[in-house]
Amino acid sequence: MNLTSENKAIGKENFYAAIGSDVKPKKDGVEMPGRRDVLKERIEQGHLAGGTPGWAYFGYESSVTSPLRVGVIGTGDEGSVLIGAINPDFIEVKSIADIRPYNQYRAFHGDWYSPAALAVRPGLMKIYERDWKTENAARKNVKVYGPYQELIANAKDDDVEAVIIALPLHLHAAAAIAAMKAGLHVLTEKLMGHSVCECKEMARVAKETNKHLATGHQRHYNILYDNAVDLIKRGILGDLHYIRAQWHRRNMPDRDSWKQPMPEAVKPKDSLAGRLERELKSWEGKLKDAKDPRDIELWTNRVAQKKAQIADEILGSKAREFGYKDAVIDGVYNRPAVEELIRWRLWDRTGGGLMAELGSHQLDAASIFVAAVHGGEKQYPLSVGAAANRPIFPADRDVDDHVFCVFEFPAPDYDPKDPNEALKRIGVHYASINGNDYGGYGETVFGTKGTLLLEREKDVMLWQTSQVGSKIKVVEKTDKDTKEKYPEIEVNDAGDPESVAYGKMATKDAGRGYRQEIEHWAWCVRKNPDNSDPNMHPKCDPKVALGDAVIALSTNMAAHKGLRVEFKPQWFDPDDDATPERDILGEKVKPDVSKYA
């Protein structure tokens, strides 16, 4: 759909109008609270903190008795994003672990390579600037380790209670299991694990040790998504039949965000060899010429960061010690162990490709929307058909350039035993491509009465089906048979300005959900430290995260084999040994998890 800026502006206004509506539905003869009543309470709570905070939406309190003392394991791209989302009132960072000098530097100073990067990766010194003015001051409060095992081994001495893990995917299970067995609660980045077997072992250890294990699918804590889910629950979109999602990127062989430049010393004949060194020389020149204090600060930090990135050359001789391997890819591409470490997303042994890194976000969102029409109960897909290919990039990687897949989820009245009811399914189409970023990333939810478009986790638009040029108002209707009230979208040239105002205020400073997921995890640990209360746990707990991992990893298998796969309920059960690796790929032996002790 080609949308003009006016179409999008109308769509955003329509979304605010719908979530701010004062229409009160009636169910089973009882009038339910209107969404506006709920939002008004949240607005009042939010104004106390100058915005609309997560605790006003997601069932936790505005503070904890004392900040949760954590170690951050893995401070690269995603680890630094999680550091940037920390609220010091909920989290106190006591230690960090990363074997790359570059990542250790960014953990403290942030990412100065662009304003956008610095906004999401400001660094510990910025997060705790009221206490630490210099790196020396910060390091007096934060222990720095190389291998993650050292941080876990010293956790008790460092007064660490929990860890945030953002290591390469193949290390999630190893670090999480070791941490929980050492008595630490865990928040790990998505995907939960590198294999379904590993994910199940993580879930079992969490249960055995009574530790909170959360996985960072942040859309569970995105305020915009929470309001979108409410629209679906209230039936404003009508019957839900189809969801389309995508993550399109402009990555090409000459500009590839997953193939990061490496120090020239570790691979002199690499296609990007010398880039870091040339940039450093150029930036040192810019610093020398800088006159304005702001320019001096910018180029001072960029030069220091570039030197830290080049300092990764020490890993050229050490990467094998940390378990990374030399390899020859497709018989033509020589990859030293240090390249596997720095570019881990490109290899099947260390990463999970497009479905793990990108698609898992979109399918998690789709699962949330499908759950909304089932009263909030998570639903698992029935089947997936998938294909993947690599027409753009050369044989310098394992991962695919593109992946395309179609899922079937059960509709509310689905019944596999009835030939007609068995056809009542919700289709979900997902594509992730490189080479063209048209459409960016997001999800479109199609209902019989409305269309919902979510773009880049920041903007949500709503229209009455295809009426993208029309403003709407949510009105009250009465079912002629049951006499129950229900809300419905109606085209209205004037829109609904009052409801729009409430909707805007109730989503002020919504964010992407990272801050809220960390806060809620910390609150759960403080309020339910032995994980004994089944009603007080992170929203993306082991069972939910396992479901997302099964979807992503099974889709990879289906795509590589060109199959249509029917999901087995046992795959989603942490206590059942059945896995898609065994049933689809024929793997008879479970991965050795004894090393995680």
N, C-alpha and C positions, 0 to 999 in steps of 0.2 A: 504494500500500500504506500503510495507516494503522499506524504502528508506535508502540507504547507506549515509555515510558522503559525499562521492563524488557526489552522486545524489543531495543532498541538496546544496552543494557548486555550482554545475552547475545551479540549480534552482534559487539561489540567483543572480548569475551573469546574468542569462537570464532576471530576473526581472529588474535589473539595466539597462541592454541593451535596454529593451523595453521602459522603461520610459525615458531613455536618448536619444532615437532615434531622428534623424533629419528629418524623413519622414513627409511631410506636406500633410494632407488629403485635398481633394477638395470636397466642398459641395455646391450644387446649383450653380455650375459654379464658385465659389469663393474659392481661396486657403486659407485654414485656417492656423493659426500659428502652427508651429511644436511644439511638446512637449519640445524639446530641447531649443527652443527659450524662452519658458516660464520659464523653469528651470534655464537657464542661468541668467535671470533677478533675479530669486529668490536666486540663488547662490551668486550673487553680493550683494544683500541686506543682505543675511545671513552672509556673511563674515564680515560685519560691526559689527556684534554681536558675532562673533566667532563660528557660527554654522548656522543652517537653522531654524530660528524661526517661530512660528506659524503665526505671522502677515504677513509674506511673502507668506503664503498659503491661509489664511482664511479671507482676506478682511478687516482687521483692521490695525490701525496704530501702530507704534513701541513704542508709549508712550501715556499716558493720561495727562491731564492738572495737575491733582493731584491724588495720590492714592485713590482708593475707600475705605472708612472707614467702616469696617465690624465687625460683631460679629459672632463667630463660635459657632453654637449650636450643641452639640454632638461631643466629641473629642476622640471617641473610635478608633477602627481599621480603618474605612473608614474616619472618621473625621481627624485623624492624617495623613492619606495619602493626603487628600486635603490640610492640613496645609503644608505638605512637598512639595506640588506643587506650593505654592504661590510665585509669583514674587513681591518682595517689591516695585518695581517701579509701580506696578498696584494696589496692595492691602496693606492697613494698618490695622492690626488686633487691634481693640480697646477693645474687650471683648470676653470671652468664657463662655460657660455654659455646665456643665455636673454634674450629681449627684454622679458619681463614683469618689472617690479619685484617683483611679488608672488612669482613663482617664485624670483627671486634671494634674496629674504628667506627663504623656506622652505628653500632649499638649505642655509643656514647654521643657522637657528634651529629648523627642524622645523615641524610642523603642530600647533598647540595648540588647534585647534577641538574636539577630543574626545580622551579618553584612547586610544581605538582608533586614531585618526589619528596621534597622537604615537608610539604604539608601533611603527608601521610606517614613519613618516616622522620620525625623531628629529633629523635635520639633521647637518651635518658637525661642528658644534661638540661634539655628543654622541659621534659616532663617534670623533673624535680628541681627546676631552676630556683625555687624558693629556698632550697637547701644546699644545692651544689652549684658553684659558679665556675669551677674549672674541672678539667678531666682528673687532675690529681685529687681534688676533693671528692669527685664521684668514685674514684677507685678505692678511696678509703672506706667507702660504704658498700661497694659492690666487688665481690671476689671475681676474678677472671680466670676461667679454665679453658683448656683446649678441648680434648676429648670429653664427650658428655658423661662418660663413665666417672670421670674425676669429680664432676659437679655432684652427681648422685652419691658417690662415696663420701663426700665431705658435707653433705646436706645437713646432717645433724649438728656438726660443729659450726656450720654457717647459719644455724637457726632457720633453715629452710623447711617450710611445711608442704609446699606444692611446686609443681613445675609446669611451665608452658613450653611445649615442644613444637618447633618449626624446622625440623631437620628434613633432608631429602626423604621421599616417601618410603624407601626401602628400610629406613631406620626407625620409623614411627613405632612399630611394635616392639622392637628391641629396647628402645629408650623408655617407652611407656610401661612395659612390663617390669623392667628393672626398677623404675621409679616407684611403682605401686608396691612391689615386694620390699622396697626400702622404706615403706610407710608414707609415701608422698601421694597426694592427690594430683590429678593430671588434667590439663587441657591441651589437646594436641591438634595441630592444624589438620584440615582435611587433605586427602582422603584418610579415613581412619587407619587403614593399613594397606600393604602392598598386595596382599592376597586375602581372600575370604577366610581362609584357615587362620591367618594371623589375627584378623579382626575378631574371630570367635575366641581365640586364646586371650586376647586383650579383655574381652567382655567377661570371660570366666575368671581371670585374675582380679578384675575389679570387684566381682562378686565375692571371691574368696577373701580378699583383703579389706573389704568394706570401704573402698576408696571411691571417690567421685572421679569418673572418667568422662570428660566432655570432649566433643569433636567440633572443630570450628566451622560449621556450616552457618555463617552469620545471618542468613536470611531468616532464620528462626527468630532473630532479634531485631529485624529491620522494621521500624515503626510504619513505614509506608506499606510494606508487605502485610503487616498485621491488619491494617485498615482495609487493604484489598481483600484479604481473607474474610473479613467481616461482611463486606459487600456480597461475596459469594454465599456465605452462610445464610444471609438474610434473603437470598433468592433474587437479589436485584438484577443479576445477570441472567436469570431464568435457568433453564436446564443447561448444564455444562457438558459439552460433547467433544471439544477439541482444544488443544493447547499447542501453540507453535513457539519454539524457542530456538535461539541461535547465539553463537559467539563467533563473529567474523573478525579476522585480524589481517593486517596488511603486511605480515611477515613475508619476506622474500630472502633468497640466498645472500643478498648484499645488505640486508637489514633484518636481522632475526633476533628477537628479544630472548629466545631460548639458547642461542649460540653466542654467549657472552665472550667478549675479547679476553684473552689470557695474556699474562706477561710473556714477552717475546722469548725470554730465556727458557721457558718450559716447553715451547714448541715453535722453533724458529721458522719452520716451513708452513705454518698454519696460514689459512687464507686471511686471517685478521692480524697476523703477526706484525708487531711494531706499532699498532694503532694506539695502544695505551701510552707508549713512550713518545710518540709524535704529539699526542694531545697534551701530555705533561709539558713538553717543551713549549708548545703554543701557549698554554695557560700560564706558565711561568713568565712568558713575555707580557701577557695581559696584566698580570699582577704587578710587574715592574712598571708598566705604564699607567696603572690606576692612580687616580688622584682623589676621587670622591670616596669618603669613608665607607659608603655602602658597597662600592665596587671593590675596595680593598678587602672588606670582610668577605665578599662573595668569592673572589679569586684566591684569597688565602685559604679558605675552606675547600675550594675545589682542588687546589694544588695538593693540599694535605691528603684529601680523599684519594686522589689519583696515585699518590705515592704509596698509600696503604693498599690500593688495588694491585700495584706492581709488586708489592712486598709478598703477594701470594706465590711468588716464584720459589720461595723456600719449600713449598709443598711439592715441587717437582721431584724431589728425592724422598718425600715423606708420605705421599698419598697412598702408597702400597701398605704402609704401616697401619693406616686407618681402614683398610679393607677394600680400597678401590683397585681396579684391575686394568692392566693393559689389554688391548683387544685389536683385532683386525675385523672391520665391519664389511660385510658383503664381499670379503676377499680383496678389497681395494683400498679401504680407508684405515690408516693406522691411528689408533687412539691410545695415547698414554694414560696411565691411571689418573694423573692430575686433571686431564680433560674430563674424565668421567665424574670427578669430584665437582668441578666448576660448572660443567654443562649437564648435570645429572638428569635434567628433564628430557634429554634426547635419547635416553637408553632404557630399554625394557627392564634391565636388571635393577635400575635405581629409581625409575619413574613409572608412571602409568599413562603417559600420553595425553591426548586431548580430552578423553573422557574423565580421567582422574583430576587433571588440573583445571579444566574448564567445564566440561559437561556435567560433572558431579554437582556443581552449583545450580545449573539450570534444571536438572532432573530433581534435585532436592526441592527447588521452588515448585516445580510441577506437582510433586508429591504433596506439598503443602496445600496447593489449590485443590487437588483431587480430594484430599482429606476433608476440606471444608464442606463439600457436598455430602460427606458421610458423617456429619456431626462432629468433625474434628478428629476422627479416628484415622490414623495413618493406614494407607492402603498400599499394597505391593503390586507391582505390574504383573500382568498375566503372561505377556510375551514381548519379545523384541526381535525385529529384523534389522540388520545393520550391514553397512559396507564401509570400507576405508581404502584410501589409496595415497600414493605419493608421487604426483606428477610435477611438483615444483622443485623440491629440494633434491640435491644429489645424495649419493650413498654415504653421507657423513653422519648418519643417525639411524636409530631403529624406528622412531615414532612416525606416524603417518602425517601427511599434510592436511587431509580432510577426513572427516567421519560423518556419516549420515545414518540416522536410525529412526525407526517408528515403533512406538510402544503402544500397548493396549492396557489400560487400567479398568477395573470394574466400575460401572456406573452404579448409583444407589440401588437400583432394582435388578442388578445382575444376578442371575441364578444359573450356574453351569448345568443343572439337572433339567432345566426346561429349554427346549430347542429355540424358543423365541426369546426368552429372558437371557439366554446365554449370549445373545448378540448385542446386548445392551452394555456397551463398553465406551470408555473415553479414550480417544486417540491423542497421543502426544508425539509430535514430530520434532526432532532435534538435529541441528547441523552445526558443525564447527569447521570453518575453513580458514586457510591461509591465502595470502595473495590479493585479497580484496576485503576491505573492512566496511563495505556498504551495509548499513543496518546495525553495525556495532553489536552490542549484546543486550539481551533482554528476553522477555516472554510476552506473548499475546494470548489472552484467554478469551475463547469464543463461547458465548452463551446464547440462548435463543432470544434473549431480550436486550443483551448488552455486550459490548466488547471492551476489554480491559487491556491496556498496553503498559508494560513496565519497562523502562529504558535505563540501563546502566545503574540500577539500584538507586536512582536519584529522582526520577520523574515517573509519575503514574498518570495515565490518561484514560478517560471513560467516554464512550459514546453509546447512543442507542443503535446497536448493530453497526451499520455502515454510514450512519448520519454524522460524518465527521465535521460537518460545518454547522451543526445545530447544538445549541445549549439545551440543557435538560433540567428537570426538577423531579425530585423523588416525591411521589404522591401516594396517598393511602387508598388502597382498593379493598373491597370486601368480596370474599368468595361467596358466590350465590348459593352454593350447596352447604358449606360448613359455617358460613357467616363469620369466618375468621378474617381479621384484617391482615393485609400484607403490603409491603412497599413495592412500588414499580416505577421504572423510568418513564418519564413523559417529556416529549419535546416541548420546550417553552422558550420563546424568543427572548424573554427577559432573564432567563436563568433563575437563580435563587441566591441573590447576593448575601443574605443573612447566613444561610447555611455555608456558603463559601467562606465567609469570615471565620466561622467556627472551625471548619475543616483546615484552613490554613494555620490557625493558632494551635490546633491540636497536633500538627505535624512539624512544628517549628524546630529547626535544628535536628532533624530526624537522624541524620547520619546513616551509615551503611550497616550498622549492627555490631561491629567489632567491640566497641566500648561496652555495649549492653551485655554481650555474651560473657565478657570477662568479669564484669560486675556481678552478674547473676551467679556465675560459677563460684566466685569468692564468697558471695552471700550464702550459697548452699553449703559450702564447706564450714562457714562460721556457725550457721544455724543447725546443721545436721552433720556434725563432724565424723560420725561413724556410719553415715549413709544408711541409717536404720529406718528413717521415715520415707516410705515409698512415694509420698506425694511432694517431696522436697528434693528435687534433683535438677540438673541442667536440662534444658529443653532437648538438646541433641545428645541424649545419653547413649550408652552402648547399643541398645536395641535399635534406636533410630539411626545411629551412625552406621551400624552394620547393614541396615536396609539400603542406605545410600551407596555403600561400598559394593554390595551385591549387584546393584543396578549398573554402576559404572564398570566394574570389572567383568561382569558377564557380557556387557555390550562390547567391550574390547575383544572378548573371545568370539562372539558372534560375528563381529566385523572382520576379524582376521581369517575366519573360516568361511565367511559368506553364508551364515546360517540364520534361520529363524529359530530362536530359542524360547522355549516355554519355561517360565520360572517355577521352581519347586518351592513350596512353603518351607521345606526343611532348610533351605539355604539361608532363610531369614531367622532361624531359631539358633540363638547362641549355644544352646545345650545339645544341639544335634550335630553330629560329625559330617553330615552331608555338605558338600561344597560344589560350586560350579566348576572349579578346577578339576575335580574328580569326574563329575558327570559329563562335562562338555569336552574336556581335553584328555580325559582318561588317565589323569595323574593318580597313581595308586598310593603313593607315599606322602604323608603329610610333611610339610616343612619342619625341620628340626627347630623346635622352640626352646630346647634345653639351654641354648646359649643366652637366652634372655633372663636366666635366673639371676 
